[in-house]
Amino acid sequence: MNVSLQNVDKVSALLTVDMVKADYQEKVQAQLKKIRKDAQMPGFRKGMVPMGLVKKMYEKSVIADEVNKMLGEAINKYIQENKVQMLGEPLPNENQQQLDFDTQDEFKFLFDLALAPAVEVELSADDKVPYYDVIVTDEMVDAQVASYAQRGGSYEKAESFDAAQNDMLKGLLCELDEAGNEKEGGIRIESAVMMPSYMKVEDEKAKFAGVKPGETVTFNPNKAWEGNAPELASLLKMDREEAVKVTSDFCFKVDEISRYVPGEMNQELFDQVFGKDVVKSEEEFKQKVREIIVNQFKSNSDFKFLLDARKAITEKVGKLEFSEPLMKRIMKTNNPDKDDKFIEENYAGTIEVLSWQLIRDVLMAQAGVKVDQNEILDAAKAATRTQFAQYGMLNVPEDMINNYAAEMLKKRETVENLADRVMDSKLTDVLKEKVTLQHEDISAEDFGKMMQPAE
């Protein structure tokens, strides 16, 4: 078998594979013998079918299978051994002749290869990239502390309803007839729970002002929530479609009023948020909270830095050359359900992303940086901790973190995304060492506006 590569230009090549009978004959014969050994045909015992009959029935399909298998192996081996930097998969050349396994025993295969363009990039301290340091204020720390305290609070009984406190009412809810009496066969819900503070109509909400346990309020749920299906369905314990049809007045006899009281700034709260005895005073607690906020903004600042660095480096490298016809064929192969309009509309964006990936690979290779499985696992754990932290759960047991991370890594797409995240993090560290960072203090509000996508 002979495999050869001929460059058409800098970014495309023609790969030719010549295969003769001697290349595949031995494997074909071995496969036919295996088929004969297991063949069962009328008039013959198992394994005793004449080889001539086996060949007549199976040889052409076996040749096709073995040739295709050897072809794929030969191409992969050639590309790996010769370190061919190609994009996508080999594409059948338009001059490829139709194969006829009935009349041919020698085959020539032609493939078009899209070659990766050469990338030259050298960075130094002369390259300057802005880096935005978000200012963490005492107000931001206090707000986060209050949030933790809120999550660590509990409900306590109240003597009267206060809408400003988002009090929760529990009692008997009954549907009324037109005369204002309990409707016979109407809706009646024991231990109904609702929060009038969230009613949309102020007049209905005002009916509950100052109500005390043992007192009864008449109101109209449909009016109070302006026909909101989810709210009504939750209150009336029925399907949304049916709940919105209920327009009657109801009476609510208050049995109990509960008021949420935020957690106190004490050791119990400190342990709940950060783990037992990690912090032991309000001052230490606030300092720890500040560190969390600083780290959160640092991640955002790093992300913005990488975006700005990508733009600056891409402009410095200049436009990379690609074989447009081959790249569009690759896009079509990868998106078989899309039409030519889709390919045309998305070509420029695809090339922009691909160009950065090639530049990034060169920068990582220059720095000798790679991504291994342990780092991907660590990234999965970090992502899991971040998800828990969004709900105020900072002190999550390690075995739970490991279990959640393991589930994440079962999905190939997730693994690829995490690998990209690790690579970007490492590249950020590399670039920080190579270029000059132009630090600039910025408020969280202005930074947020900066990160909003352009309309």
Legacy VTK file of the C-alpha trace (Angstrom):
# vtk DataFile Version 3.0
C-alpha trace
ASCII
DATASET POLYDATA
POINTS 455 float
0.000 0.000 0.000
1.291 3.430 -0.910
0.182 6.649 0.779
1.346 10.009 -0.529
0.572 13.654 0.112
0.798 16.455 -2.438
0.386 20.058 -1.362
-2.034 21.944 -3.596
-1.213 25.225 -1.843
-0.260 26.368 1.677
-3.579 25.378 3.198
-4.776 22.375 1.188
-3.375 19.063 0.013
-4.297 15.943 -1.941
-3.866 12.632 -0.122
-3.588 9.564 -2.351
-3.837 5.952 -1.199
-2.986 3.167 -3.675
-4.027 -0.330 -2.658
-3.331 -3.563 -4.539
-4.681 -7.068 -4.023
-1.637 -8.197 -2.059
-2.347 -5.521 0.557
-5.709 -6.907 1.620
-5.758 -10.501 0.315
-4.438 -12.137 3.485
-7.013 -10.411 5.711
-9.815 -11.229 3.290
-8.861 -14.934 3.271
-8.738 -14.983 7.083
-12.179 -13.422 7.294
-13.620 -15.875 4.736
-12.239 -18.818 6.735
-13.918 -17.438 9.835
-17.212 -17.116 7.963
-16.894 -20.684 6.618
-16.247 -21.987 10.138
-19.539 -20.551 11.413
-21.605 -20.898 8.215
-24.756 -23.021 8.273
-26.372 -23.870 4.938
-28.890 -26.528 3.909
-27.118 -29.716 2.787
-23.894 -28.986 4.646
-22.762 -29.508 8.166
-21.624 -26.458 10.140
-18.112 -25.501 9.060
-18.194 -27.772 5.986
-19.615 -25.362 3.418
-17.267 -25.373 0.360
-14.926 -22.361 0.283
-15.925 -21.692 -3.324
-19.524 -21.228 -2.278
-18.491 -19.032 0.659
-16.428 -16.842 -1.676
-19.266 -16.559 -4.139
-21.615 -15.370 -1.442
-19.363 -13.221 0.758
-16.043 -12.347 -0.890
-17.029 -9.008 -2.442
-18.577 -7.662 0.757
-15.601 -8.888 2.792
-13.199 -7.185 0.380
-15.179 -3.945 0.690
-15.142 -4.124 4.498
-11.429 -4.929 4.752
-10.411 -2.310 2.178
-12.372 0.404 3.974
-10.954 -0.647 7.333
-7.370 -0.683 6.031
-7.933 2.633 4.283
-8.944 4.362 7.523
-6.019 2.845 9.413
-3.539 3.838 6.691
-4.753 7.442 6.599
-4.655 7.834 10.388
-1.186 6.285 10.574
0.185 8.534 7.822
-1.260 11.699 9.383
0.098 10.828 12.834
3.559 9.712 11.685
4.020 12.699 9.380
2.415 15.127 11.840
0.066 16.532 9.231
-1.694 19.553 10.746
-5.116 19.151 9.194
-8.524 20.603 9.987
-11.592 18.409 10.117
-11.638 15.018 8.396
-10.294 13.995 4.941
-12.859 14.803 2.262
-13.390 12.624 -0.843
-11.884 14.326 -3.888
-14.259 15.215 -6.714
-12.095 13.147 -9.117
-12.521 9.988 -7.027
-13.662 7.205 -9.352
-16.540 4.956 -8.406
-15.227 1.702 -6.938
-16.361 -1.624 -8.406
-15.490 -4.578 -6.219
-16.815 -6.976 -8.888
-14.253 -5.971 -11.505
-11.409 -4.243 -9.596
-8.738 -5.660 -7.358
-6.625 -2.497 -7.262
-7.937 0.755 -5.848
-6.919 4.410 -5.802
-8.407 6.715 -3.190
-8.187 10.506 -3.366
-8.863 12.816 -0.443
-8.759 16.582 -0.012
-7.175 17.819 3.210
-7.687 21.268 4.702
-4.348 22.151 6.272
-4.000 24.334 9.342
-2.315 27.655 8.528
1.067 28.447 10.022
0.718 30.582 13.154
3.521 32.829 14.347
3.031 34.718 17.579
5.572 36.264 19.931
4.480 38.212 22.991
6.506 40.472 25.265
6.136 43.219 27.841
5.703 45.630 24.932
2.255 44.143 24.412
-0.176 45.960 26.706
-3.622 44.688 27.749
-6.061 46.425 30.129
-6.926 44.676 33.391
-9.920 45.905 35.391
-9.784 45.659 39.198
-13.335 45.786 40.561
-13.613 47.807 43.776
-15.230 45.809 46.580
-17.064 48.238 48.885
-18.173 47.831 52.495
-21.769 48.082 51.257
-21.253 45.039 49.043
-19.832 43.087 51.975
-22.680 44.135 54.264
-25.260 43.125 51.635
-23.709 39.681 51.287
-23.500 39.273 55.059
-27.193 40.189 55.294
-27.950 37.618 52.600
-26.211 34.869 54.580
-28.062 35.934 57.703
-31.348 35.868 55.791
-30.706 32.307 54.621
-29.793 31.258 58.124
-32.972 32.622 59.670
-36.180 30.937 60.803
-39.929 31.543 60.998
-41.433 32.751 64.272
-45.063 33.351 65.257
-46.330 36.921 64.943
-49.268 38.592 66.691
-50.571 40.429 63.618
-49.964 40.509 59.868
-47.433 42.996 58.462
-47.099 43.088 54.678
-43.749 44.837 54.942
-42.373 41.786 56.772
-43.635 39.345 54.098
-45.566 37.475 56.781
-47.014 34.071 55.947
-50.599 33.178 56.876
-51.958 29.728 57.619
-55.640 28.971 58.059
-58.973 27.845 56.591
-59.776 28.968 53.024
-63.440 28.696 51.934
-65.214 29.638 48.722
-68.270 31.905 49.224
-71.568 32.118 47.373
-73.166 35.333 46.144
-74.760 35.903 49.551
-71.375 35.783 51.262
-71.918 32.387 52.887
-69.747 29.330 52.516
-70.646 27.828 49.140
-72.188 24.358 49.332
-69.843 21.933 47.621
-67.389 24.770 47.043
-63.651 24.872 47.524
-62.569 24.337 51.125
-58.920 24.002 52.055
-57.705 23.267 55.562
-54.297 24.636 56.596
-54.059 26.783 53.468
-50.884 28.871 53.262
-50.435 32.197 51.500
-48.391 35.394 51.572
-50.611 38.435 50.892
-47.500 40.592 50.456
-47.171 39.144 46.953
-50.691 40.028 45.845
-50.648 42.237 42.758
-53.700 44.377 43.597
-53.187 46.755 46.504
-56.880 46.939 47.456
-57.008 43.182 48.006
-53.697 43.161 49.855
-54.905 45.966 52.163
-57.736 43.762 53.446
-55.167 41.731 55.404
-53.477 44.685 57.092
-53.150 44.096 60.832
-55.246 40.903 60.815
-54.691 38.665 63.860
-55.027 34.936 64.519
-58.716 34.013 64.901
-59.919 36.794 62.582
-61.434 36.257 59.114
-60.799 38.207 55.909
-62.985 38.158 52.794
-61.119 38.675 49.501
-61.079 37.605 45.860
-58.027 35.506 44.896
-58.558 35.957 41.162
-58.558 39.732 41.522
-55.750 39.721 44.080
-53.345 37.929 41.743
-54.826 39.316 38.514
-55.653 35.854 37.244
-52.087 34.575 37.556
-52.469 30.841 36.883
-49.454 29.509 38.863
-50.356 31.554 41.968
-54.021 30.548 41.881
-53.258 26.891 41.195
-50.883 26.802 44.162
-53.385 28.430 46.522
-56.497 26.530 45.377
-54.733 23.165 44.948
-55.973 22.540 41.399
-54.799 22.583 37.798
-53.895 25.964 36.339
-56.578 25.741 33.653
-59.285 25.230 36.265
-57.854 27.654 38.817
-58.108 30.696 36.528
-61.826 29.979 36.030
-62.557 30.462 39.750
-63.711 34.064 40.226
-65.623 33.729 43.512
-64.911 35.595 46.737
-63.264 33.563 49.513
-62.958 33.906 53.243
-59.711 33.165 55.031
-59.827 32.411 58.749
-56.355 33.065 60.119
-55.057 30.359 62.436
-51.394 31.298 62.510
-49.085 34.101 61.350
-45.407 33.355 60.722
-42.690 35.953 60.276
-39.235 35.237 58.920
-36.489 36.422 61.248
-32.949 36.606 59.809
-30.250 34.626 61.573
-28.233 36.328 64.270
-24.609 37.239 63.754
-23.263 34.487 65.979
-21.051 31.403 65.929
-23.902 29.235 64.703
-24.189 31.348 61.546
-20.397 31.443 61.101
-20.205 27.644 61.327
-23.183 27.207 59.029
-21.597 29.281 56.276
-17.890 28.444 56.532
-17.655 25.315 58.653
-17.049 24.779 62.340
-14.671 27.288 63.939
-13.270 28.537 60.612
-14.148 32.057 61.722
-14.879 33.087 65.302
-15.927 36.722 65.175
-18.070 39.087 63.161
-14.911 40.850 61.965
-13.419 37.580 60.705
-16.751 36.662 59.127
-16.905 39.897 57.163
-13.280 39.533 56.100
-14.005 36.042 54.817
-17.041 37.314 52.940
-14.928 40.092 51.423
-12.395 37.497 50.211
-15.168 35.557 48.504
-16.445 38.656 46.714
-12.910 39.650 45.704
-12.281 36.189 44.237
-15.581 36.273 42.386
-14.692 39.571 40.773
-11.163 38.363 40.076
-12.614 35.550 37.964
-14.722 38.098 36.094
-11.716 40.380 35.642
-9.655 37.473 34.325
-12.413 36.641 31.858
-12.508 40.238 30.605
-8.710 40.281 30.423
-8.692 37.149 28.263
-11.268 38.689 25.923
-9.159 41.829 25.534
-5.963 39.796 25.174
-7.578 37.618 22.525
-8.542 40.691 20.520
-5.075 42.252 20.820
-3.220 39.028 19.975
-5.498 38.204 17.056
-4.889 41.653 15.592
-1.134 41.233 16.091
-1.050 37.830 14.367
-3.180 39.085 11.517
-5.671 37.256 9.345
-4.912 33.563 8.981
-5.268 31.886 5.605
-7.733 29.028 5.155
-9.013 27.050 2.183
-12.485 28.531 2.029
-13.982 25.830 -0.261
-12.677 23.003 1.919
-13.662 24.703 5.175
-17.213 25.189 3.884
-17.332 21.523 2.882
-16.204 20.585 6.387
-18.924 22.800 7.876
-21.486 21.143 5.629
-20.267 17.688 6.680
-20.549 18.678 10.351
-24.009 20.190 9.809
-25.736 17.849 7.344
-29.185 19.217 8.185
-28.211 22.822 7.349
-28.515 24.517 3.967
-25.946 26.570 2.063
-27.367 29.807 3.494
-26.507 28.642 7.010
-22.949 27.847 5.927
-22.491 31.270 4.334
-23.950 33.151 7.311
-21.830 31.298 9.859
-18.568 30.902 7.942
-16.906 34.112 9.160
-17.764 33.390 12.798
-16.502 29.815 12.519
-13.189 30.965 11.058
-12.831 33.581 13.815
-13.274 30.949 16.529
-10.979 28.485 14.743
-8.282 31.138 14.282
-8.219 31.838 18.021
-8.102 28.119 18.830
-5.023 27.725 16.621
-3.350 30.782 18.164
-4.216 29.537 21.645
-2.717 26.119 20.885
0.543 27.743 19.798
0.709 29.890 22.934
0.035 26.875 25.151
2.673 24.829 23.320
5.221 27.635 23.696
4.575 27.686 27.443
4.645 23.894 27.667
1.200 23.885 29.243
-1.179 20.936 28.969
-4.474 19.913 30.535
-4.771 16.555 32.314
-7.709 14.586 33.700
-7.053 15.554 37.314
-7.335 19.230 36.402
-10.637 18.584 34.630
-11.879 16.794 37.754
-10.786 19.733 39.907
-12.650 22.080 37.550
-15.784 19.958 37.935
-15.484 20.185 41.709
-14.973 23.941 41.545
-18.049 24.323 39.331
-20.040 22.221 41.796
-18.929 24.374 44.749
-19.915 27.488 42.820
-23.392 26.090 42.215
-23.847 25.327 45.900
-22.458 28.746 46.858
-25.190 30.439 44.834
-27.618 29.086 47.409
-25.443 30.110 50.337
-24.083 26.598 50.856
-20.363 27.122 51.344
-19.705 24.300 53.771
-20.694 21.303 51.603
-19.224 17.878 52.540
-16.405 16.758 50.246
-18.052 13.427 49.415
-21.116 15.279 48.114
-18.882 17.515 45.986
-17.144 14.432 44.582
-20.444 12.743 43.739
-21.816 15.767 41.921
-18.529 16.217 40.021
-18.495 12.557 39.000
-21.985 12.925 37.533
-20.877 15.987 35.565
-17.985 14.079 34.012
-20.287 11.413 32.606
-21.296 13.805 29.829
-18.787 14.238 27.020
-19.924 17.782 26.237
-19.432 18.782 29.875
-15.923 17.307 29.905
-15.015 19.263 26.765
-16.386 22.492 28.243
-14.467 21.952 31.477
-11.262 21.206 29.534
-11.696 24.481 27.635
-12.279 26.281 30.931
-9.065 24.849 32.410
-7.155 25.733 29.273
-8.444 29.316 29.321
-7.490 29.621 32.994
-3.973 28.402 32.289
-3.665 30.614 29.236
-4.733 33.600 31.327
-1.899 32.897 33.772
0.560 32.531 30.868
-0.504 35.807 29.279
-0.312 37.677 32.578
3.372 36.753 32.741
4.107 37.683 29.128
2.279 40.958 28.535
2.023 44.198 30.498
-1.212 44.566 32.443
-2.616 48.086 32.482
-4.499 48.022 35.793
-7.574 50.197 36.162
-9.901 50.409 39.173
-13.589 50.226 38.289
-16.881 50.052 40.168
-18.940 46.886 40.056
-21.741 48.799 38.337
-19.505 50.137 35.562
-17.847 46.745 35.151
-21.252 45.134 34.776
-22.203 47.640 32.083
-18.924 46.948 30.300
-19.637 43.215 30.242
-23.120 43.604 28.785
-23.311 42.410 25.147
-23.520 45.132 22.551
-26.964 45.591 21.057
LINES 1 456
455 0 1 2 3 4 5 6 7 8 9 10 11 12 13 14 15 16 17 18 19 20 21 22 23 24 25 26 27 28 29 30 31 32 33 34 35 36 37 38 39 40 41 42 43 44 45 46 47 48 49 50 51 52 53 54 55 56 57 58 59 60 61 62 63 64 65 66 67 68 69 70 71 72 73 74 75 76 77 78 79 80 81 82 83 84 85 86 87 88 89 90 91 92 93 94 95 96 97 98 99 100 101 102 103 104 105 106 107 108 109 110 111 112 113 114 115 116 117 118 119 120 121 122 123 124 125 126 127 128 129 130 131 132 133 134 135 136 137 138 139 140 141 142 143 144 145 146 147 148 149 150 151 152 153 154 155 156 157 158 159 160 161 162 163 164 165 166 167 168 169 170 171 172 173 174 175 176 177 178 179 180 181 182 183 184 185 186 187 188 189 190 191 192 193 194 195 196 197 198 199 200 201 202 203 204 205 206 207 208 209 210 211 212 213 214 215 216 217 218 219 220 221 222 223 224 225 226 227 228 229 230 231 232 233 234 235 236 237 238 239 240 241 242 243 244 245 246 247 248 249 250 251 252 253 254 255 256 257 258 259 260 261 262 263 264 265 266 267 268 269 270 271 272 273 274 275 276 277 278 279 280 281 282 283 284 285 286 287 288 289 290 291 292 293 294 295 296 297 298 299 300 301 302 303 304 305 306 307 308 309 310 311 312 313 314 315 316 317 318 319 320 321 322 323 324 325 326 327 328 329 330 331 332 333 334 335 336 337 338 339 340 341 342 343 344 345 346 347 348 349 350 351 352 353 354 355 356 357 358 359 360 361 362 363 364 365 366 367 368 369 370 371 372 373 374 375 376 377 378 379 380 381 382 383 384 385 386 387 388 389 390 391 392 393 394 395 396 397 398 399 400 401 402 403 404 405 406 407 408 409 410 411 412 413 414 415 416 417 418 419 420 421 422 423 424 425 426 427 428 429 430 431 432 433 434 435 436 437 438 439 440 441 442 443 444 445 446 447 448 449 450 451 452 453 454
